[in-house]
Amino acid sequence: MLPVCSRGYSSSCLFHTNMFPCLLHSLQNLRKEKSRNAARSRRGKENFEFFELAKMLPLPGAITSQLDKASVIRLTISYLHMRTFANQGDPPWMFVTFICAVRRSAHSLATDMFEQHLGAHLLQSLDGFVFVVSHEGRFLYISETVSIYLGLSQVELTGSSVFDYIHPADHVEMAERLGIRPHLRAEAGCHTAPDSASSTASTSSLAGTPEPAAPSSPHSPADESPERGFFIRMKSTLTKRGLHVKSSGYKVIHVTGRIRYRPALVPGSTRSVRRPLGLVALAHTLPPSTLNEVRMESHMFVFRVNMDLQVTYCENRISEYMDLTPAEVVGHTCYHFVHVEDLENIRQSHEDLLRKGQVVTGYYRWLQRRGGYLWIQSTATVSINHKAPHELLIYFVRARAHTIKVKAWVAVKQKQEE
């Protein structure tokens, strides 16, 4: 006969009642352990898939092995978009590999080895870096040489918005160059707030410059030319000596390239139109901002001008290349000597200089006293006068191209008129 407790329950009933919480706790522990093992297995499989996906990216293994999951996804999406960009553009970029089973000569094998590394050789020979930006404003590709000129990594920039790495005052200009419509710019990360200080300075300094007879905005969306050439300020983590710093500044970059289009049919019509895919460009960094760091060649000479481009100093070497003396140049504005057909280009360069601090002009014609003109190109930098910190000066370094002789033509023309 089983013992009975004072309340009338048997001892076996008390035994089972005391064991139930222990069994429940053990079952919970087993369930948690099973869940942890399943999660661990799932993470392992996921990490393996990300590892395999990273190995498929066209990047060195030393880089792909260090990527986190977000970077792998971002780079993969950019790579797929880049393939679409290459295949759907006009003309398509074809990558053809010729395989031959015949024994190759030593010269042929050497040529193949060189062609395998041709892209790297070209990038190293360029004085800048190459990038591709989609129509939405994201880097689809940027060469690894960007680290030499800006201190930024290729992995960091690829797939990111270009507006995250350029000066806020240059956002609107970049959006116009890419052809992004105004109502889509905010979605692309473009800040449309104008730079009031730069705009005021540009307006006041350009007030006395000559206006062209038929002005045309280079940023007009109606311009169908695919060619692009402009200046933007991009973030840079390089100091004067090329060392990395934590706080990033901005560096003026000269961008030259062209918009890549794809053909598309108009709905309900057989007419074909071109739709922009993005920008393919080469970026050059401008010379150092201080004059004593600029390498002066034998065909260069220096001007110093004020903010209105009025010459305040001119080197004596100008007489070696022109029939002008420094005394004939000082006191006059540069617009006085520029050919009338080049005035709008110089005015645009002047505006870029006032807003961004540095600029490289295209080749333009500098008029001579005895007739004719000289093709020159200028690199301009805004500098602070240390003797008067409130005063800003502009240094022009001019490179000579070649002289056009027209005096003989003038003499023949006068003789014909007589």
Buried (B, 14 or more C-beta within 10 A) or exposed (E): EEEEEEEEEEEEEEEEEEEEEEEEEEEEEEEEEEEEEEEEEEEEEEEEEBEEBBEEBEBEEEBBEEBEEEBBBBBBBBBEBBEEBBEBBEEEEEEEEEEEEEEEEEEEEEEEEEEEEEEEEEBEEBEBBBBBBBBBBBBBBBBBBBBBBBBBBBBBBBBBBBBEBBBBBBBBBBBBBBBBEEEEBEEBBBBEEEBEEBBEBBEEBBEEBBEEEEEEEBEEEEBEEBEBEBBBBBBBBBEEEEEEEEEBEBBBBBBEBEBBBBEEEEEEEEEEEBEBBBBBBBBBBBBEBEBEEBEEEEEBBBBBBBBBBBBEEBBEBBBEBBBBEBEBBBEBBBBEBBBEEBBBBBBBBBBBBBBBBBBBBEEBBBBBEEBBBBBBBBBBBBBEEEEEEEEBBBBBBBBBBEBEEBEEEEEEEEEEEE
